[in-house]
Amino acid sequence: MTTTRIALATCNFHPDLADDDQHLQRALTKLGVEAVAAVWDDPEVDWSAFDLVVVRSVWDWSQRRDEFVTWAQGVPNLLNRAEILAWNTDKAYLRELDAAGMPTIPTIWLTPEQKLSSRAVHTRMPAHGDFVIKPTISRGARDTGRYQAGEATSRGTAIQRAVQLLADGREVMIQRYLTSVDTVGEAALVYIGGEFSHAVRKGAMLQGQFRGAAGLYKQESMSLREVSDAERELADRAVAFARERLQADHPGEDLLYARVDLVDGDDGSPLVLELEVVEPTLFLAFREGAAEELAQAILARLA
């Protein structure tokens, strides 16, 4: 009898998988599956030797996005699919959610093609309060900074940072920083096999202006939480939108996993911060049975 072999794609920073994915690996092993951690850019890996390849902690992709997308397109039996990964690795997808009527954080979009001067960037930034600058291609708050509109040094640093990102050929997002992130936190809603599984509260990460490669952050604090009807309805719509995009290339197929991060707007209603279908942490340890459900959803794809 042939043993089912499944690769859990990871990166060099976590060659033995991140903690979250180790729960999945153990759940698959209990089901009689040979679940192998494999670094996505390792040229020695024969991806065709696996029955399925599940994208998990590939957390260095944003530094080499084009290379990652090309890799995904060449891997057989990849989940989530290469087409949806390519779409989701550029935060410009938020514009599509907004156009489809889903509330997102109001964003100013800057592109290298605009050839904006420092003064032009300055005039596009918020006049009051804190705001965030981030490239459209990034993950885990990498290259993201929080700045103060009314503080001259902070605003000047923000202008310099945006100009540098644009000079590097990267598109830039400018968003007002919502204070609810500090007081209420973010809600991360996890979906497994297209169905809502559980949600966690994520504490604030950005604590100051951009520093070096990753900014200045504090460690995230997380806890299991309930979701409101409004949060669930919005997250369901976002996942359904991604599902429709997936099914344009793979009719009838659902997302293996997804996570929708929400924040409260000024009026307390939820806004989409991110929709993640590439390699989101799924907080499998936060709900009993979640890892097992994901393992079963993976095996169902082989049926």
SULFEN-V208889 format. One record per residue. N is the residue number from 0. RES is the residue in three letters. SS is DSSP state (hx for helix, st for strand, lp for the rest). PHI is phi as a letter, one per 20 degrees, with the letter a starting at -180 (NA if undefined). Layout:
N/RES/SS/PHI  N/RES/SS/PHI
//
This chain:
0/MET/lp/NA  1/THR/lp/e  2/THR/lp/e  3/THR/lp/f  4/ARG/st/d  5/ILE/st/c  6/ALA/st/e  7/LEU/st/d  8/ALA/st/f  9/THR/st/c  10/CYS/lp/c  11/ASN/hx/f  12/PHE/hx/f  13/HIS/hx/c  14/PRO/lp/f  15/ASP/lp/d  16/LEU/lp/n  17/ALA/lp/f  18/ASP/hx/g  19/ASP/hx/g  20/ASP/hx/f  21/GLN/hx/f  22/HIS/hx/f  23/LEU/hx/f  24/GLN/hx/g  25/ARG/hx/f  26/ALA/hx/f  27/LEU/hx/f  28/THR/hx/f  29/LYS/hx/f  30/LEU/lp/e  31/GLY/lp/n  32/VAL/lp/e  33/GLU/st/e  34/ALA/st/d  35/VAL/st/d  36/ALA/st/f  37/ALA/st/c  38/VAL/st/f  39/TRP/lp/f  40/ASP/lp/d  41/ASP/lp/f  42/PRO/lp/f  43/GLU/lp/e  44/VAL/lp/f  45/ASP/lp/e  46/TRP/hx/f  47/SER/hx/f  48/ALA/hx/e  49/PHE/lp/d  50/ASP/lp/f  51/LEU/st/b  52/VAL/st/c  53/VAL/st/d  54/VAL/st/f  55/ARG/lp/c  56/SER/lp/e  57/VAL/lp/e  58/TRP/lp/f  59/ASP/lp/d  60/TRP/hx/f  61/SER/hx/f  62/GLN/hx/f  63/ARG/hx/b  64/ARG/hx/g  65/ASP/hx/f  66/GLU/hx/f  67/PHE/hx/f  68/VAL/hx/f  69/THR/hx/f  70/TRP/hx/g  71/ALA/hx/f  72/GLN/hx/f  73/GLY/hx/e  74/VAL/lp/e  75/PRO/lp/f  76/ASN/lp/l  77/LEU/st/e  78/LEU/st/c  79/ASN/lp/f  80/ARG/lp/f  81/ALA/hx/f  82/GLU/hx/f  83/ILE/hx/f  84/LEU/hx/f  85/ALA/hx/g  86/TRP/hx/f  87/ASN/hx/e  88/THR/lp/e  89/ASP/lp/c  90/LYS/lp/f  91/ALA/lp/f  92/TYR/hx/g  93/LEU/hx/f  94/ARG/hx/f  95/GLU/hx/f  96/LEU/hx/f  97/ASP/hx/f  98/ALA/hx/f  99/ALA/lp/e  100/GLY/lp/n  101/MET/lp/e  102/PRO/lp/f  103/THR/st/c  104/ILE/lp/f  105/PRO/lp/g  106/THR/st/c  107/ILE/st/d  108/TRP/st/d  109/LEU/st/d  110/THR/lp/c  111/PRO/hx/g  112/GLU/hx/f  113/GLN/hx/f  114/LYS/lp/l  115/LEU/lp/f  116/SER/lp/f  117/SER/hx/g  118/ARG/hx/f  119/ALA/hx/f  120/VAL/hx/f  121/HIS/hx/g  122/THR/hx/f  123/ARG/hx/e  124/MET/lp/e  125/PRO/lp/g  126/ALA/lp/e  127/HIS/lp/c  128/GLY/lp/m  129/ASP/st/e  130/PHE/st/b  131/VAL/st/c  132/ILE/st/d  133/LYS/st/b  134/PRO/st/f  135/THR/lp/f  136/ILE/lp/d  137/SER/lp/a  138/ARG/lp/b  139/GLY/lp/l  140/ALA/lp/m  141/ARG/lp/f  142/ASP/lp/m  143/THR/lp/d  144/GLY/st/c  145/ARG/st/d  146/TYR/st/c  147/GLN/st/d  148/ALA/lp/f  149/GLY/lp/e  150/GLU/lp/d  151/ALA/hx/g  152/THR/hx/f  153/SER/hx/f  154/ARG/hx/f  155/GLY/hx/f  156/THR/hx/f  157/ALA/hx/f  158/ILE/hx/f  159/GLN/hx/g  160/ARG/hx/f  161/ALA/hx/f  162/VAL/hx/f  163/GLN/hx/f  164/LEU/hx/f  165/LEU/hx/f  166/ALA/hx/f  167/ASP/lp/e  168/GLY/lp/n  169/ARG/lp/d  170/GLU/lp/f  171/VAL/st/c  172/MET/st/d  173/ILE/st/c  174/GLN/st/c  175/ARG/st/f  176/TYR/lp/f  177/LEU/lp/e  178/THR/lp/f  179/SER/hx/f  180/VAL/hx/f  181/ASP/hx/f  182/THR/hx/e  183/VAL/lp/d  184/GLY/lp/n  185/GLU/st/e  186/ALA/st/d  187/ALA/st/d  188/LEU/st/e  189/VAL/st/d  190/TYR/st/c  191/ILE/st/c  192/GLY/lp/l  193/GLY/lp/n  194/GLU/st/d  195/PHE/st/f  196/SER/st/d  197/HIS/st/a  198/ALA/st/c  199/VAL/st/c  200/ARG/st/e  201/LYS/st/d  202/GLY/lp/f  203/ALA/lp/f  204/MET/lp/d  205/LEU/st/f  206/GLN/lp/d  207/GLY/lp/a  208/GLN/lp/f  209/PHE/lp/g  210/ARG/lp/c  211/GLY/lp/l  212/ALA/lp/e  213/ALA/lp/c  214/GLY/lp/n  215/LEU/lp/d  216/TYR/st/c  217/LYS/lp/d  218/GLN/lp/f  219/GLU/lp/f  220/SER/lp/d  221/MET/st/c  222/SER/st/b  223/LEU/st/f  224/ARG/lp/b  225/GLU/lp/e  226/VAL/lp/c  227/SER/lp/e  228/ASP/hx/f  229/ALA/hx/f  230/GLU/hx/f  231/ARG/hx/f  232/GLU/hx/f  233/LEU/hx/f  234/ALA/hx/f  235/ASP/hx/g  236/ARG/hx/f  237/ALA/hx/f  238/VAL/hx/f  239/ALA/hx/f  240/PHE/hx/f  241/ALA/hx/f  242/ARG/hx/f  243/GLU/hx/f  244/ARG/hx/f  245/LEU/hx/f  246/GLN/hx/f  247/ALA/hx/f  248/ASP/hx/d  249/HIS/lp/c  250/PRO/lp/g  251/GLY/lp/n  252/GLU/lp/e  253/ASP/lp/d  254/LEU/lp/f  255/LEU/lp/f  256/TYR/st/b  257/ALA/st/a  258/ARG/st/b  259/VAL/st/d  260/ASP/st/e  261/LEU/st/d  262/VAL/st/c  263/ASP/st/e  264/GLY/lp/f  265/ASP/lp/f  266/ASP/lp/e  267/GLY/lp/n  268/SER/lp/e  269/PRO/st/f  270/LEU/st/c  271/VAL/st/f  272/LEU/st/e  273/GLU/st/b  274/LEU/st/d  275/GLU/st/d  276/VAL/lp/c  277/VAL/lp/e  278/GLU/lp/b  279/PRO/lp/f  280/THR/lp/f  281/LEU/lp/d  282/PHE/lp/l  283/LEU/hx/f  284/ALA/hx/f  285/PHE/hx/e  286/ARG/lp/c  287/GLU/lp/g  288/GLY/lp/n  289/ALA/hx/f  290/ALA/hx/f  291/GLU/hx/f  292/GLU/hx/f  293/LEU/hx/f  294/ALA/hx/f  295/GLN/hx/f  296/ALA/hx/f  297/ILE/hx/f  298/LEU/hx/f  299/ALA/hx/f  300/ARG/lp/f  301/LEU/lp/e  302/ALA/lp/f
//
